[in-house]
Amino acid sequence: MSPGLELFVMIICAPYVLFWYYDKSQKIADAYEKVGMLRKDDSLACLILGIFGLGIISMAIMQSNLNTIWVNESRISW
C-alpha cells in the first residue's frame, strides 16, 4: 500500500493503526533474519503499547530496531 493511502486509512479507520504497529514490527523482525541476526520480534509489545495510546513508544522501538539493523548491515558490508 502506498504511504499516502496508508495514512488516509489510518485517519479514517483507527483500528488500522494497531494493525500497522503489529505488521511493521513483524517486517522489522524479518529484516533481522535477512541480515543474519537473531530474530527480535517486538510486534506484540508494539501492539499492546498502541492499544494503550502509547504509539509513539512503539514507533521509537521500531526505529531503534531499524537503527540496529542498519549498523549491523553497514558493518557487514565494509
MOWO-V736357 format. One record per pair of residues at least 12 apart in sequence whose C-alpha atoms are under 7 Angstrom apart, sorted by sequence separation. I is the first residue (numbers start at 0). J is the second residue. If there is no record, write none. Layout:
i-><I | I>
j-><J | J>
//
This chain:
i-><28 | 45 | 25 | 24 | 24 | 25 | 24 | 21 | 21 | 21 | 20 | 21 | 20 | 17 | 17 | 17 | 24 | 31 | 27 | 34>
j-><40 | 57 | 40 | 40 | 41 | 42 | 42 | 42 | 43 | 45 | 45 | 46 | 46 | 46 | 49 | 50 | 61 | 68 | 65 | 72>
//
